[in-house]
Amino acid sequence: MANEDKKPGNEDQAMQARLEALSAALDRKQQDRDGTAVTEEANRKTGRAVSLGFRVLSEFVAGIVVGALLGWQFDAWLGTKPIFLIIMLMFGTAAGFWNVYRIAAAPTGSRGRGNRRSE
């Protein structure tokens, strides 16, 4: 009979130890999964920010370059040296700033993508 009294207690202790081990393993797994999800979201946000930065840079530089090229070509066609280059360079710079402003003023997120006006 003494053997029977010890057996349920030992089983309870063994079961409790297994339960604690499984609980600890689940906690570690959940922490790993949460850490990975946070890291992936941070990488996704960083990627979007870098993409937006390159877009802003390319829009601004493109406006200036196109303005300068048009001014240079107008000067070559009309025989005037720097006047159209300077004027069109200013227009290109203004266009570059306008494009950057439009990008910065555009609504962000899933709600704003479909509601953007075309100009």
Buried (B, 14 or more C-beta within 10 A) or exposed (E): EEEEEEEEEEEEEEEEEEEEEEEEEEEEEEEEEEEEEEEEEEEEEEEEEEEBEEEBEEBBEBBBEBBBBBBBEBBEEEEEEEEBBEBBBEBBBEBBBBBBEEEEEEEEEEEEEEEEEEE
